[in-house]
């Protein structure tokens, strides 16, 4: 089976649309959370994802729409975007977001937004955090997002090895795979990032897709959201 793995759409409809157009011969799709936040088209993105009934996890921005205590951990610009998002999407959509599972499993793999030991909040961005989370997997496979940085953490000779935005990789566990961000890449490449997991071959293919960044930037600015959310799309950081 070939399963598209996406994460961190962040209300960027042009990016999501481009990724969907790029899908080739996949059997299913899973979303690792953060459908909303930062971007200017949360209703369009959320309704599309929800209507497709894809397995969709709870991200920290999704949770913040419903939980004010979580919102207190956000910087002011990010919190501003969440407050605006809540006004746009309404109570029923907020309830749908908050009901997403923080973790799930698919074909033997653990699926989380952030990390195995903290499914919604922890950033896995260095060898120390990766080692602690790899030890949680008992030799298995985990897909996660949150950092917006595509790549793979694995053990190599007892030490943590980190490969950024690689092409196609074999998934020998324990291994942490981050498909990167659809709507707000942060690896200095502005193109949308996602990947395709081949469960039969035991591989994951990282893909990058160009999208209409001007349209995404326009949506952010017309919504009155912080301009830096539009600016960063140009440079992928």
Secondary structure, DSSP 4 states (H G I P E B T S, - for coil): -EEEEE---TT-HHHHHHHHHH--S-SEEEE-S--SSSSS-HHHHHHHHHHHT-EEBPPHHHHHTT-HHHHTTS-HHHHHHHHHHHHHHHHHHHHHHHTSBSEEEETTEEEESS-SSSTTT----SHHHHHHHHTTSTT-EEEE-SS---EEEEEETTEEEEEES-SEEE-PSSEEEE---SS---SS--SEEEEEEETTTTEEEEEEE---HHHHHHHHHHTT--HHHHHGGGTT-
